[in-house]
Amino acid sequence: MKDRGRAARGYDLYGNIAVIDSSPSRAKGVGAMVLRENKNIETVLRKGGAVSGRYRTRKLVYVSGKRSYAAKYRENGCTFVFDIRKTFFSTRLAYERLRVAKLAKDGERVIVMFAGVGPYSIEIAKMHKKSRVISIEINAAASKYARENARINKTPNVTVEQGDVRRFASKYAHFADRILMPLPMSSRRFLTVALKMCSGRCAIHYYAFCKEAKVRDEIRMLRSFFEKRKRKFKLIGWRKVRPYSAKEIEIAVDFLVH
């Protein structure tokens, strides 16, 4: 019973695919248990390493069930399909995506940087049908799925742009009423790009990894960056999104620049 309980809690569910965190020697047994206890799961994979690289992917090892890497996942009334090996997707951000979608307003022009397969973009666009959402992602595979997901979810108000976000700074200069920066490892490096794409009054949702005791330092950095460039900075608030490591958390900082 102890092993059974641990297995039931020890996987991430991507719709039809479960990803377990298990040693190779125990994976087959855990995989069989997961399939037996959840009839909606068709495939069990095992984490073969940490998320890494430019595209934030991880190695996954087939364990049991249907040999497939094509996920079909539902969240907040939207459906997302993607190759779990080739794209980044975190189910643990479901609440955060819904939170930001509710903060957006109908008719806004929104830019989602580092947009992946489009969850933030599509959830905003579906909730606010008069908005225009630009979804920018460097990973060509993720961009392909973002276009497919926009079609599946009937959100023609999403435009998918594939490439480094810096390439689009001029194209969307002074465009955005709202900008999302969900790249917590290095969002700070792209503040200049975000600034260029801001309209006269722009809400920004900025994500970062930091120690909880250093959150105020992160906010001071943001304030200093924009005020040095003659933009007024108004903090709306910040929240802890999730634990990241033993020492760090992921935070979301919401603020206005105008």
N, C-alpha and C positions, 0 to 999 in steps of 0.2 A: 504493500500500500504506500509505503514511503516513496519508492521509486516511481510509482504510478502518479502520485500527487506532484512530484517534482517534474515529471514529463509533461503533465497537463499545463503547468505554468511556464515551461521552458521553451516555448517556441513563439515566433512571430508569424502571424497569419496574414497572408496576402491573397485573400479570397480562396481560390482553389489550391494554393500552395502554402505549405508550412515550412518554415526554416528553423531548424533546431540548432541549439548550441550544445554539442555533445562530443565526447571523444569518439574517434573512429571505432573503437572496440565496442561501444555501447550503442552506436547509432542505429544499427539494424533493429535492435530490440525496442528502442525509443520510437523509431519510425513506425514500426508495426503497431505500437500502442496508440500513437497519434492517429493513424488511419482508422483503427478500430473504434476510437472514441469520438471521431468527428466525421460523419459521412459526407460532408461537403468538401473535405480535403481530398484531392486526387493525387497529389505529389508531395513527397517529403524530401527536403534538401538539408544538407548540413553546412554550417558556416565553415569555410576552409581558410579563413584569414580575416583581418580587419578591413574596414572600408578605407580605401586609399586611392591615390592617383588623381589626375585632373578631373576625371569623370565621377569620382566618389563611388566606385564599384567595389565589390568584394568577390573573392573566389567562392563558388558554391559547389558542393559535391552531391551528386545524386545518391539518395539513400533507398527509397522505396516508392511503390505506387507507379503511376504513369510517368514515363520519362519525358518530362516537359519542363520548360522554363518560361512558358507564356502565362503570366499572371492575369487574372481578371478580378478586380477588386472594387468593391463599392464603398463609398464614403460620403456622408452628408448629402445623399440624394444624387450623387454622381457616380459614373462607372469609369474605371481607368484600366486600360490594358497596356502591358509592357513586358519586355524581356527582362526578367529579374537579374540576369547576369550582366546586362549591358547598360543598365540605367540605375540611377539612385532614386529610391522611394522609401520614405519612412512612414509606417502606419502610426507611429507614436506622435505625429504632428497633426493628427486629425482635428483635435480641439483647436489648435492654433490656427489652422487654415479656416475653420468655421468662424473663429473669433474675428479674424481680419476681414473675412468676407462680410460679416455683419457691420463692421466699421465703415466699409466702403459705401459710397452713395451712388444712386442711379445717375447716369449721365457723366460720371467722372471719366477722365482719361488716365489709365493705370498702366504702369510698367512693372512687370515682374522680372527682375534680374535673376539669372541662375535658375530658370524656371523648371528644369527637368521635363517630365512627361506632362506637365501642365496642371497639377492639382490646385495650386493657388489661383492660377489664371482662370481655370474653368469654373471653379466654385464661385469666384467673384462674378464672372461673366454670366453665369446661370442665375445667380441671385439678383443681379442688376442688369437687366437686358438692354438698357439704354447706354450702358457704359461701353467704352472701347478699351480693350485690354491687349497690350503688347507683351508677348511671352518670349523672352530671349534666353537661349540655351546654347552652349558651345558644343555639346555632345550631339552628333548627327543622329544617332540611334534614338536618343531621347526626344529630339525634335520631331522625328518621324512619328513617334507614338503620340506626341502632343497634338499633332495635326489630326491623327486618327481619333484621339480622345475628344477633341473639339467637335469632330463630326458626330461621334457617338452621342455626345451630350447636347447636340443641337445648339452650339454656341458660336454662331458665325461672327459674333462680335470679338472673337479672339483672333489675333494675328500672330502667327508663330514665326520668329526670326531665328535662324540658325547661325551661330558664330560667336566669337568673343564679344562680350557686351560692349567693350571699348570701341568696337567698329561701328556701333550704332549711336554713339553719343551725339554726333553731328546730325544724323538723320532725325533723331527725336529730341533735338535741342529745344528746351523750354516747353516741352510737350506735356509733361505729367502733372496731374493733380495729386497723384498718389504713387509712391514707389515702394516696392518690396525688395529687400536685400537678404534673402534666406541662404547665405553662405557663411555660417558662423565662424569658420576657420579663418576667413580672410576678407570679410566684408569691408573692413577698414581700408583696404587697398583700393577700393572702388568708390570711395566717397566723392572724389573729383568728378567721376563719370555721372554719379547720381545728381550732383549739383548742376551739371550742365543740362541734364534732362528735366530739371524742376521747372514748373511754371512759376508764376508770380507768388503763388501760395500753394505749398505742396506738403502733404503728409508723407512721412517716411517711416517704414517699419524696418528697423535695423536689428540684425541678429549677430550675436558674438558668444564665444566661449570665454569665461573668466571665472575667477574665484568670487564667491558671493561677497566677500569683504571688499572686492575691487569694483563692484558695480558702479559706485559713484565716480570712480576714476574714469570709467568708460564713458559715462554721461558727460563728465567735464571735458573729455577729449572731443566729443561730438560738438558740444557747445562752442568750444574754442575753434574748431575747424570751420564752422559756418560763420561765426562772428568775425573771424579774421578775414573772411571773404565777403564781408558787408551784407550778410544775410541774418535776419533776426531768427533766433532759435527759441522755440517754446516747447518745453517738455510736456507731453501728455501723460506719460507714465511708463513704467517698465514692469515686466513680470518674468518670473522663472519659468522657462518652457519645460525643461527636463534636466535631470542629472546627466552629466557628460562623462565624468570620471570621478575618482575618489576625491579629487580636490577642486574640480571645476563644474560649473553648470552652464547650460545654454540659456541666454537671456534674450528677450525681445524688448527693444526700446522704441516707443512710439513718440514721435515729435513732429512739430510743424516748422517749416522754414518759409520765410516770406520777406 
